[in-house]
Amino acid sequence: MKTTTEHAAEIRATLKRAHGWTSRQVSVRAEYFSMGSAIRVQINDPAIPLPAVRTVAQRAESIDRCPITHEILSGGNTYVNVTYSREAQTILGRRHADAVQRAHEATDPGSAVLTPIEGTPFWLGRPHAGRLSLWNEHGYIRDAYSVNSMAETIGSMMVAREER
């Protein structure tokens, strides 16, 4: 059975071999903690699609569950987390910042109105002064406290949608 460190090395090698992505573009770290471990994959290059990296990395995930309740059992689990770096999220968000700003300005604080965010499948709400809410056709997604933060969320989600 491979260790978490070996799985992380395999992920690095696969990303390099299959896509040519270096460790500067995609960072892969193994972490150990009481009764388990994790592989943290951080995408530093916003041009790299998160779903492609997740597909490679998820193969290393190993979570034991109770066959009856499906609860996660303690001990020996290896979790995998794939995210964009803060810098990459900022770059991805710049693509949508103007559209989010226009939706923000078109929506009154405290109203129940959702305003479409141009060029995206999302809507913006302003349920309270100082807070923005993001919605799609399935309902509420999350809150943010600034236009830039909301744009970064949309940027990351749009990259994920493009890969489907």
Disulfide bonds with the S-S distance in Angstrom:
none
